[in-house]
Amino acid sequence: MTASELDRAGLLQADSNVVISRYAVFVPADELGTPRPVVIRSGAVISPFAVVHGGTTIGEQARVEEHTVLGKPELGYAVGKIRPGVGGRTVIGAGATVRSGAVVYAEASIGVNSLVGHHTLLRTAVQIGADTQLGHHLTVERDTRIGRDVRCSPGSHITSSTVVADRVFLGAGVRTINDKTLTWRDPHREPTLAAPRFETGTKIGSGCVLLAGVTIGEHALVGAGSLVTHDIPPGALAYGHPARVHGEAR
């Protein structure tokens, strides 16, 4: 639907002083046919060829750039079950920016004044805190929690259910793993998943790989290119392949 068609159907709740391109597309019903309204707050901008699914709320002064997808229901096989394409509440916070090419799945939430970079993917139920910057070409998998004032540099993969606390810095090309058994479509086994955890103020250098279940303690620093196989204590400086503690972070 166009914005005018959505409005006539009673599925658009738009404040005054919003800018909606005539080329923006609205998809109010999910794969099961359940319609949900779209809410657009004052001062928000929706650019040409953005696709906005039902259940999405776009906050005051938020900016949605060209060729973005917001509130997409998840359909198909993932993590041992079939996703039926159910929509849900998706929130783009006040003052947030979603750059062109980004895809945000249903039930995701982006905090106030945060930024999602070009061609970044946020899967179902990802939660992003306020004043956080996500670089371009990131993949953030389901149920991940990212806090406030976080910086994720381009080209990284954050696996499902990862916890990234406030003021964490992730360099470019960081890879996280949550699967200890590499189980895929085996009817006799369930995958053993344990996501990494980044505590407050940690810094992870570019090109690091973090294995399943590891925790990086508060204000620890992990050097570029490290392979993290065990927990890193708070305040430690660690690097290497595998990473080992070499002193205190400064």
N, C-alpha and C positions, 0 to 999 in steps of 0.2 A: 504494500500500500504506500501511497504518498502521505504526507502529513495531513493534507486536507481530507483524504479518504479515511484516515485513522480518526480524525476529529469527528467526522460525520458518524462514524461507527461508535462513538462514545468511548474510545480507547486511548485518547490523547489528553493528558492533563498538563497544559503548558501555561506558564506564567507569561506576563507581558515582557517585552524587551528580550525575546529570544530570537535567534537567527537560525532558521532551518532551510537548508538548500532545497530547491525544488527537485533536485536529483537524489536526495536522501531516500532510502528505502526502509519501510517499517514492516516487520513480520510479527504480528501480534500473537499468533497461535503457535504452540509448540507441536512436536511430532504426533502427539496424542489428540490434537485439536483443541487444547485448552487455551482460550485467549486470556491475555494479561495486558493491563494498560501500560503505557509508556508515560513517564513523568519527566518533564523538562522544566528546570527552575530558571529564574530570572537571570538574564545575561549570558546564558549558555549559547554555544555556537556548534551547529552540526553541519559539517562540510559536505560537498557533493560526493555521492556514491558510498557514503557511510551506510551500513546496514545495522538497524537497531531492532532487536527482538523484544517481544513483550516481556514485561516485568522489570525493565531497565529504568532506573532513576538517574538522571543527569543533573548534577548539582549546580548551584549558582556559579556563574562565570567559568564553568568548565568548558573545555574546548575539545571537540571530537573531529579529528582531521579526516582527509579523504581516504576512502577505501578501508576504513576500519570496520570491524564486526563486533558488536556489543551484545552480550546476553545470549550467546549461541547455546542451545540445548545440546547435550552430549548424546550421540547416537552411535551404538556399536560396541564391540568387545573391548574391555579394558580391565586389567587387574582381576581376572578370575570371574568376571560377570558381564552380562550384556546391559549396556546403558540404553534405556528406551526412548530417549529424546525428550525427557521431561524438562520444561522450562523452570525458571525460578527467579528470585529477586536478585538483581545485579545493580550495584551502586557505583557510580562515578562521582567522587566527592567534589565539594565546592572548590573551584580554582584548579582542579586537576586537568592535565592534558594527556590525551591519548593520540600519539603520533600516527601518521598514515601507515596503513598496512598492518596495524596491530589487531590481534584477535583476542577478545575477552569472553570466556565462556560464562554460562549461567551460574548464579550464586556467588560470583566473584565480587570483591569489594575493593575499591581503590580509594585511599584516604585523601584528606584535604590537601590541596596544593602538591600532590604527587604527580610524577611524570612517567608515562609508559612509552618507551622508545619505538622507533620504526620497526615493523615486522616482528614485534615481540608477542609471544603467545602466553596467555594466562589461562590455565585449564580450570575445570570446575572447582568452585568453592575456594579459590585462592584469596587470601586476605592480605592487603597491602596497607601499612600504616601511613600516617601523615608525613608530608615533606620528604618523601622517599623518591629516589631517581632510579629507574630501571632502564639500562641502556638498550640499544637496538639489538635485534636478533637474539633475544633471550628466550629460553623455554622454562616456564615455571609450572611444575606439574601439580596435580590435584591436591587440595587440602593443605597446601603450604601456607605458613604464616610468616609474613615479613613485617618487621616492626617499623618504628619511626626513624627518620633521618638515616635511612639505609642507602648505600650506593652500590648498585650491581652493575659492573662494567659490561661491555658488549660481549656477545658470543658465548655466554655461560649456560649451563644446564643445571637447574635446581630440581631435584627429584621430588616425588610426591611425599607429602607430610613432613617436609623439612621445616625446622623452626629457625628463623633468622631474627635474632633479638634486635633491639634498638641500636642505632649508630654502628652497625656492622659495615665493613667495606669488603667487597668481593672484587678482585681484579678480573681482567678479561680472560675468557676461556676457562673458567673454573668448572670442573665436572664433579657432580655428587652422585653417589650410588646408594641405593637402599635395599638391594636384593642380594642376600647372602648365598642363595642356592641356584640362581639363574634358571628358575622354573618358568616355563612358558607353555601354556595350553596343555598341561599334563593333568588328565582327569583324576589321577591317583595322588596328586600332591598339590598342596597349597604353597604359594611362594612365602618365604620367610622374609618379611620386609622390616627394616629398621632404618629410618632416615637419619642423616647427620643432624647435628644441632650446633648452632653458632651462638654463643652467649654474648652479652652486651659488649660492644666496643671492639670485637675481634677484627683483625685485618688478615685477609687471605690474598697472597700474591697471585699474579697471573699464571695460568697454566697448571694450577694445582688440581690434584685428584683426591677426593675424600671418600673412603670406603664406608660401607654401611655401618650405622650405629655409632660412629665416632662423635665425640663432643669436643668442641674447641672452647676452652675456658675464657672467662671475661678478660678482655684487653690483651689476649695472646696475639702473637704475630707469627704467621706461617710464610716462609720465604717462597718466592716464585718457583714453579716447577716441581714442587714437593708432592710426594705420594704419602698421604696421611692414612695410616693403618691402625693407629691407637689414639686414645684421648690425649689432648694437649692440655696441660694444667693452666689455670688462670695466670696471666701475666708472663707466660713463657715465650721465648724466642725459639722456634723450631724450623728446621729445614732438612732437606735431604730426601733420599730415595731408598728406603722409607724415611719419613721425617723423624728426627730425634731432637730432643731439647738440647740447645747449645747455650743457654743463658736466659737472661730476662729481656723482655721487650722494652724498648726505650722510646 
